[in-house]
Amino acid sequence: MRLKGGGVPGKRPRIIRRMSSNLTRASAAPATAAKPSWIDTLKVYREAPTLRMLLLGFSAGLPLLLVLGTLSFWLREAGIDRTTIGYLSWVGLAYGFKWVWAPLVDRLPIPLLTRWLGRRRSWLLLAQGVVMAGLVGMSLNDPRAGLEPVVWCALMVAFGSATQDIALDAFRIESASMERQAALAATYQTGYRLAMIWAGAGVLWVAARAEVAGTVGYQQGAWHTAYLVMAASMALGMLTVLFSPEPLPRVLPPARNAAEWLRSALVEPFADFVRRYRWQAALILALIAIYRISDVVMGIMANPFYVDMGYTKDEVAAVTKIFGVIMTLAGAFVGGAMSVRWGVMRVLMLGAILSAASNLLFAWLGSRGHDLTALIAVISADNLSSGIASAAFIAYLSSLTNVNYSATQYALFSSMMLLLPKFLAGYSGRYVDAFGYPQFFTMTAMLGVPVLLLVWLASRVKMVPGP
């Protein structure tokens, strides 16, 4: 027997089945979380943990240029050759090996200080004190009289800064939910870049103002004053630590002996990552190792490039260290908002493309001579790209960590991000001496091509968050 409408016994007509299916999907729709509006998305920037990251990001960003970019400007002005400046950039390898002592920062209490401030804040305060002492030491030494004391003090700053990064990354990850990590990364980057304005443009401005009028040539006293001011600026981060709440401490199982403590502190954080991602861990680590390679390798020669192209301290301060960093801040906010709305991996790919392409603009700038307008255009594009890439990359690294091992795992990731690029950057001065600036900048852009393939492959890896 056939039913009216061409049906068959025991089956519903096709139109009824289609309507039923649509109703089923409609009833299930509310279970899927709707995308937040742009207004709701941006409200996260007013939350207390996000605002704290602004100030702590300043403390983290201040030392970096003072032992790398600004130091290279100082040394070049003092007459140190480019090859030596390139090799001295290996001071930054301290950041690439911070995973070695990260387990101690993650687990080891500091006598008295940890009981007073808590695990994260005690390590933050200690590291900031080391940075301040190292900057004072750098200010008291003249690189023309001997580079060794300057290098040892710079290593002290880099070690303290890397330790601060370990504790601060854990503090950030433990201060908010994973959904808010992109916003925390954006405000962290904002504070970081504001510090870079101060440690880049600010130090040049202070040094220029401290020069004795009418005296021609290099003046060590100007740099002495500038680095003392930078050391005093670390007080902002120290005060923020003192007035910030300690993240809710995670209860760690007591170790029965030293071997068990070493296993839980040193081995387990790395084993946990491999267990969660298996063979795909190698792909993720490869991406982390080279994602910022174009920017890092190029960055060491940026300040010697400005000096050799005839730009003054005030021009470099105004364009590259103020205007450029403002563009980076804009990029960080845009990258953070886009990551929340569209997903981290899409913005990660966009950042990789823009970072590599912007280096080609420096190759073009090298053929222009002293051209302030061209410098403004190139710095704008480069720093906007860098801000977008950094916000997405920090959010990506944060999503990979298990909160039980946040300091150690994030230190591993951020160390790998710098290890290979910093090593290659050490030869940047020799490369420029041999082939010139335009070819050097073109080469650094080409280094970013493999990154695009790795981002595409990593986007197909299912994220396995820790408990």
C-alpha positions in Angstrom: 0.0 0.0 0.0 1.3 3.5 -0.9 0.6 6.5 1.2 -0.6 9.9 -0.2 2.3 11.9 -1.4 4.3 8.9 -2.7 5.4 7.6 0.7 5.9 4.0 1.7 4.8 2.3 4.9 7.1 2.9 7.9 8.8 5.9 6.3 8.1 9.6 6.5 7.7 11.7 3.4 10.9 13.4 2.2 9.7 16.9 3.0 8.8 15.8 6.5 12.2 14.2 7.0 13.9 17.5 5.8 11.7 19.6 8.1 12.5 17.3 11.0 16.2 17.5 10.3 16.1 21.3 10.2 14.2 21.4 13.5 16.7 19.0 15.1 19.6 21.3 14.0 17.7 24.4 15.1 17.1 22.9 18.6 20.7 22.0 18.9 21.9 25.4 17.8 21.7 27.0 21.3 24.2 24.5 22.6 26.8 26.0 20.4 28.3 29.1 21.9 27.7 32.2 19.8 30.7 34.3 18.8 31.2 37.3 21.2 30.6 40.7 19.8 33.5 43.0 19.2 32.5 45.1 22.2 32.4 42.1 24.5 35.7 40.9 23.1 37.4 44.2 23.8 36.1 44.4 27.4 38.7 41.8 28.4 41.3 44.6 28.2 39.7 46.3 31.2 40.1 43.3 33.5 42.6 43.5 36.4 44.9 40.6 35.3 45.1 42.1 31.8 46.0 45.5 33.1 48.7 44.0 35.4 50.3 42.5 32.4 50.7 46.0 31.0 53.1 47.0 33.8 54.8 43.6 34.1 55.3 43.6 30.3 57.2 46.9 30.7 59.5 45.3 33.2 60.1 42.3 30.9 60.7 44.5 27.8 63.2 47.0 29.3 66.4 44.8 29.5 66.2 43.2 26.1 67.3 46.2 23.9 69.8 47.3 26.5 71.9 44.1 26.0 71.1 43.8 22.3 69.8 46.6 20.0 70.7 49.7 22.1 74.0 48.1 23.1 74.9 47.6 19.4 74.2 51.3 18.8 76.4 52.2 21.8 79.2 49.9 20.7 79.1 51.1 17.1 79.2 54.7 18.1 82.2 53.8 20.3 84.0 52.5 17.2 83.5 48.7 17.8 83.5 46.9 14.4 80.4 45.2 13.1 81.8 41.6 13.2 82.5 42.0 16.9 79.0 43.5 17.5 77.5 40.5 15.8 79.4 38.1 18.0 78.5 40.0 21.1 74.8 39.4 20.2 75.4 35.9 21.5 74.8 37.4 25.0 71.2 37.0 24.0 71.6 33.2 24.0 70.9 33.3 27.7 67.3 33.6 26.7 67.7 30.5 24.5 68.9 28.4 27.4 66.5 29.5 30.1 64.8 26.2 30.0 67.8 24.7 31.8 67.0 26.6 35.0 63.3 27.0 34.4 62.5 23.9 36.5 64.1 25.5 39.5 62.1 28.7 39.0 59.0 26.5 38.6 59.5 24.5 41.8 62.3 25.8 44.1 61.3 28.2 46.8 63.6 31.2 47.7 64.3 31.2 51.5 62.2 33.8 53.3 61.2 35.6 50.0 58.8 32.9 48.8 57.1 32.7 52.2 56.5 36.4 52.1 55.5 36.9 48.4 54.7 33.4 47.0 56.5 31.3 44.4 55.9 33.4 41.3 56.3 36.9 42.8 59.5 36.0 44.8 61.3 34.8 41.7 60.1 37.9 39.8 61.4 40.3 42.4 64.8 38.5 42.6 65.2 38.5 38.9 64.4 42.2 38.6 67.0 43.0 41.2 69.6 41.1 39.2 68.7 43.1 36.1 69.0 46.4 37.9 72.4 45.5 39.3 73.7 44.4 35.9 72.5 47.7 34.2 74.3 49.7 36.9 77.5 47.7 36.1 77.2 48.3 32.4 76.8 52.1 33.0 80.1 52.2 35.0 82.2 50.6 32.2 83.7 52.1 29.0 83.7 49.7 26.0 86.7 51.5 24.5 88.8 50.7 27.7 87.8 47.0 27.5 84.8 45.1 26.3 85.1 42.2 28.9 83.5 44.1 31.9 80.7 45.3 29.7 80.0 41.8 28.4 80.0 40.3 31.9 77.5 42.9 33.1 75.4 42.4 29.9 75.3 38.6 30.6 74.2 39.4 34.2 71.3 41.5 32.8 70.4 38.8 30.2 70.4 36.1 32.9 68.2 38.1 35.2 65.9 39.1 32.4 65.6 35.5 31.2 64.8 34.4 34.7 62.2 37.2 35.0 60.6 35.9 31.7 60.3 32.4 33.1 58.5 33.5 36.3 56.4 36.1 34.4 55.2 33.7 31.7 54.1 31.3 34.5 52.5 34.2 36.4 50.6 35.3 33.2 49.4 31.8 32.3 48.2 31.1 35.8 46.4 34.5 36.2 43.6 34.0 33.7 41.7 31.3 31.7 43.0 30.1 28.4 40.3 32.1 26.5 41.9 35.3 27.8 45.5 34.4 27.1 45.4 36.2 23.7 44.2 39.4 25.5 46.9 39.1 28.2 49.4 38.5 25.5 48.3 41.7 23.7 48.6 43.9 26.9 51.9 42.1 27.8 53.2 43.1 24.4 51.9 46.6 24.9 53.9 47.0 28.1 56.8 45.3 26.5 56.8 47.6 23.6 56.4 50.7 25.7 59.5 49.6 27.6 61.2 49.2 24.3 60.4 52.8 23.4 62.0 53.8 26.7 65.0 51.4 26.3 65.4 52.4 22.7 64.2 56.0 22.1 64.4 56.9 25.8 68.0 55.8 26.3 69.1 57.6 23.1 67.2 60.7 24.1 68.8 60.7 27.6 72.2 60.0 26.1 71.8 62.9 23.6 70.7 65.3 26.4 73.6 64.2 28.6 76.3 65.0 26.0 78.5 68.0 26.7 77.7 70.7 24.2 80.4 71.6 21.8 82.3 68.3 22.3 82.7 66.3 19.1 82.8 62.6 19.0 81.9 59.7 21.4 81.1 60.7 25.0 81.1 57.8 27.5 79.5 60.0 30.2 76.3 60.3 28.2 75.9 56.5 28.1 76.8 56.3 31.8 73.9 58.6 32.6 71.5 56.8 30.2 72.1 53.3 31.6 71.7 54.5 35.2 68.3 55.9 34.3 67.4 52.6 32.7 68.4 50.8 35.9 66.2 53.0 38.0 63.3 52.3 35.6 63.2 48.7 36.7 61.6 50.0 40.0 58.3 50.1 38.2 58.2 46.4 37.7 59.4 45.7 41.2 56.6 47.8 42.7 54.0 46.1 40.5 55.2 42.7 41.8 54.9 43.9 45.4 51.3 45.1 44.9 50.1 42.2 42.7 48.3 39.2 44.1 50.0 35.8 43.8 48.2 33.4 41.5 46.3 30.7 43.2 49.0 28.2 44.1 48.7 24.7 42.6 49.1 21.9 45.1 52.1 19.8 44.1 52.5 16.2 45.4 55.4 16.0 47.9 58.5 14.3 46.7 59.7 11.4 48.8 63.3 11.8 47.9 65.7 13.9 45.7 65.4 11.6 42.7 61.6 11.9 42.7 61.9 15.7 43.0 64.3 15.9 40.1 62.0 13.6 38.0 58.9 15.8 38.7 60.8 19.1 38.2 63.1 18.3 35.3 61.8 15.3 33.4 58.0 15.3 33.8 57.4 18.8 32.2 59.0 17.6 28.9 57.6 14.1 29.1 54.1 15.5 29.5 54.4 17.6 26.3 55.6 14.5 24.3 52.8 12.3 25.8 50.2 14.8 24.7 51.4 15.4 21.2 53.5 12.3 20.4 55.3 12.5 17.1 53.6 15.8 16.3 55.6 17.4 19.2 58.6 17.5 16.7 56.5 19.5 14.2 55.4 21.9 16.9 58.9 22.4 18.2 60.2 22.9 14.7 57.7 25.7 14.1 58.6 27.3 17.5 62.3 27.2 16.6 62.1 29.2 13.4 58.8 31.2 13.6 60.6 34.5 14.4 63.9 33.8 12.6 63.5 36.6 10.0 63.0 39.3 12.6 65.6 38.1 15.1 68.4 37.6 12.6 67.7 40.9 10.9 67.3 42.8 14.2 70.9 42.6 15.4 72.1 44.7 12.4 69.3 47.2 12.5 71.0 49.7 14.7 74.4 49.5 13.1 72.5 50.0 9.8 70.9 53.2 11.1 74.3 54.5 12.3 76.0 53.6 8.9 73.2 55.3 6.9 73.8 58.5 8.8 70.7 58.7 10.9 71.2 60.7 14.2 70.2 59.6 17.7 67.1 61.8 17.6 66.0 60.5 14.2 66.4 56.9 15.3 64.7 57.6 18.6 61.7 59.4 17.0 61.2 57.0 14.1 62.3 53.6 15.0 61.9 53.6 18.8 58.8 55.7 19.2 56.7 55.8 16.0 57.7 52.2 15.2 56.8 50.8 18.6 53.5 52.6 18.5 52.8 50.7 15.3 53.9 47.5 17.1 51.3 48.2 19.8 48.6 48.7 17.2 49.6 45.4 15.7 49.6 43.6 19.1 46.1 44.8 19.8 44.9 43.9 16.3 46.6 40.5 16.5 45.1 39.8 20.0 41.6 40.7 18.9 41.8 38.8 15.6 43.2 35.7 17.5 40.2 35.8 19.9 37.7 36.2 17.0 39.2 34.2 14.2 41.5 31.8 15.9 45.2 31.8 16.6 46.5 29.7 13.7 45.0 32.0 11.0 46.7 35.0 12.6 49.9 33.0 13.0 50.0 32.4 9.3 49.3 36.1 8.6 52.0 37.2 10.9 54.6 34.8 9.3 53.8 36.2 5.8 54.0 39.8 6.9 57.2 39.4 9.0 59.2 37.9 6.1 57.8 40.3 3.5 58.6 43.4 5.6 62.4 42.5 5.6 62.4 43.1 1.9 61.5 46.7 2.6 64.7 47.1 4.5 66.6 45.9 1.5 64.9 48.6 -0.5 65.7 51.2 2.2 69.4 50.2 2.0 69.5 51.5 -1.5 67.9 54.9 -0.6 70.7 56.4 1.5 69.6 58.9 4.3 65.8 59.1 3.5 63.7 59.8 6.6 60.4 59.5 4.8 61.3 56.0 3.5 62.5 55.1 7.0 59.1 56.0 8.5 57.2 53.9 5.9 59.4 50.9 6.3 59.4 51.0 10.1 55.6 51.4 10.1 55.1 48.2 8.0 57.7 46.2 9.8 56.5 47.0 13.3 52.8 46.5 12.5 53.7 43.1 11.2 55.8 42.2 14.2 53.0 43.2 16.6 50.4 41.0 14.9 52.8 38.0 14.7 54.0 38.4 18.4 50.4 38.5 19.8 49.4 35.4 18.0 52.6 33.5 18.7 52.5 34.2 22.5 48.9 33.0 22.5 49.9 29.9 20.6 52.7 29.1 23.0 50.4 29.6 26.0 47.9 27.2 24.6 50.5 24.4 24.4 51.4 24.5 28.1 50.1 22.3 30.9 49.4 24.6 33.8 51.1 22.1 36.2 54.4 22.9 34.5 53.6 26.3 33.1 57.0 27.9 33.8 59.1 25.1 32.6 57.1 24.3 29.4 56.7 27.9 28.4 60.5 28.5 29.0 61.2 25.5 26.7 59.0 27.0 24.0 60.3 30.6 24.3 63.9 29.4 24.5 63.6 27.3 21.3 62.1 30.4 19.7 65.4 32.3 20.2 68.1 29.6 20.2 68.6 29.1 16.5 67.8 32.7 15.4 70.2 34.1 18.0 73.0 31.7 17.0 72.6 32.7 13.3 72.4 36.4 14.3 75.9 36.2 15.7 77.2 35.9 12.1 75.1 38.8 10.8 78.0 41.3 11.1 80.3 39.1 9.0 77.6 38.7 6.4 77.0 42.4 6.1 80.7 43.1 5.9 81.0 40.5 3.0 77.8 41.2 1.0 76.3 44.5 2.2 73.0 45.5 3.8 70.5 45.0 0.9 71.6 41.3 0.3 71.6 40.7 4.1 68.0 41.9 4.5 66.9 39.9 1.4 68.5 36.7 2.9 66.6 37.2 6.2 63.3 37.5 4.3 64.0 34.2 2.6 64.6 32.5 6.0 60.9 33.0 6.7 59.7 30.9 3.7 59.9 27.5 5.5 57.9 29.0 8.4 54.8 29.2 6.2 54.9 25.4 5.5 55.3 24.6 9.2 52.4 26.9 10.2 50.2 25.2 7.6 51.1 21.7 9.0 50.8 22.7 12.6 47.3 24.1 12.0 46.2 20.5 11.4 47.4 19.3 14.8 44.7 18.9 17.3 45.4 20.9 20.5 45.7 18.7 23.6 45.6 21.0 26.6 47.0 19.9 29.9 44.7 19.4 32.9 
